[in-house]
Amino acid sequence: MFDIVATISLTGLAAVLVATLVPSEPGSSALRKRLRLGMSAWFIAAVVLGALGAFASPVLPVGVAVGIAVFAPLIVGGVVVARTQGHGIPLTTLVAVHIGRILGASFLVLYYMGRLPSTFAHSAGWGDIATGVLAIPVVWAIRNRVTGWRWITGAWNVLGTLDLLTAVILAVGSAPGSMVRFIYETPGSGAVVSFPWVLVPAFFVPLYLLTHLAIFARLAHTAHASRFEARLAA
């Protein structure tokens, strides 16, 4: 039953992310339309492959398929996202979409159901909850340009990025059969490669990492622009 609820919740979150990051508006640019189509196709592919058990295939060593799913989008889109600062998506939007990470509480539920190991579940669960909740005041700080808003946003962005990377490391490190396993708690993190939970590493983790990268690029750009304006004023 919980997996059914999770499937609905994750699908809803994916729809919200696509609609928020690349809204369908009259006169949308061709780039925005391609981004919207690409993100939708990405999620559908993750659903199909996940439902077919492709990420848990015995053909590849444990964690390899999921690792490819996480890092391939970063390698392919990371440079472009950084150079374009997230394709012009507002900074507040890039931060606000992380509020959805409050759903990371599901990892804690899976732990109490006996389906995930303690270290991984608590790190990923509480890390996502903290990132999602803290995104709310960060958005407020950006909108109101409070003193030190760039540092506040940067600190939050580092926290959110480290949370995702740590979750990936702990998931692989606690997976039964993993070549780099270093956590031997019972049960292992095998539930992460089962449907619908595999959608988290196959879609949400790399997408959120790309938005973190875009936020870093946007902050660097605004800081540079601010220094340039200050020199002109002087």
Secondary structure as UniProt FT lines:
FT   HELIX           2..21
FT   TURN            26..27
FT   HELIX           30..51
FT   TURN            52..53
FT   HELIX           54..56
FT   TURN            58..59
FT   TURN            62..63
FT   HELIX           64..84
FT   TURN            85..88
FT   HELIX           91..96
FT   HELIX           97..104
FT   HELIX           105..112
FT   TURN            113..114
FT   HELIX           118..144
FT   TURN            147..148
FT   HELIX           149..173
FT   TURN            176..177
FT   TURN            179..180
FT   HELIX           190..193
FT   TURN            195..198
FT   HELIX           200..204
FT   HELIX           205..233
//
